Amino acid sequence: MESTSTEGRILAVLEDDAKASYAEIADRAGVSKPTVRKYINKLEDDGVIIGYSADIDPKKLTGQSIAMVGIEVASERYVEVTRALKSLESVESLYTSSGDHMLMAEVRASDGDALGGVISDEILSIDGVTAAHPSFLQERLK
């Protein structure tokens, strides 16, 4: 994020602490509170800021396993597959990817067996999904 522009400085503060008050953002970004409010409203209206979230450490969650799942999709079924994946309760987030897999999904379940079930019974059963490659998250380092 470019931190020399007002917008960049405000976004940098929000990326560091999404719970920061307008006063704290203003102080850290070197601008007034009304300026912060104006920029945040514009960034939200423009779809730059699409939400605020909490970072979760999967090791601290009792009874929950998390995996990043690389998903291969038949190109002619891409729209239908993404729609189906977004509707699955176990899929916490879904990303397009330019890496080894067309899509990457953050999948959560009660344990490793349940996570395997989500992958085999729900994800791989979607018409157009050709493969799923899970990587189970172990420890959050940052």
Order of alpha helices (4+ residues) and beta strands (2+ residues): alpha-alpha-alpha-beta-alpha-beta-beta-alpha-beta
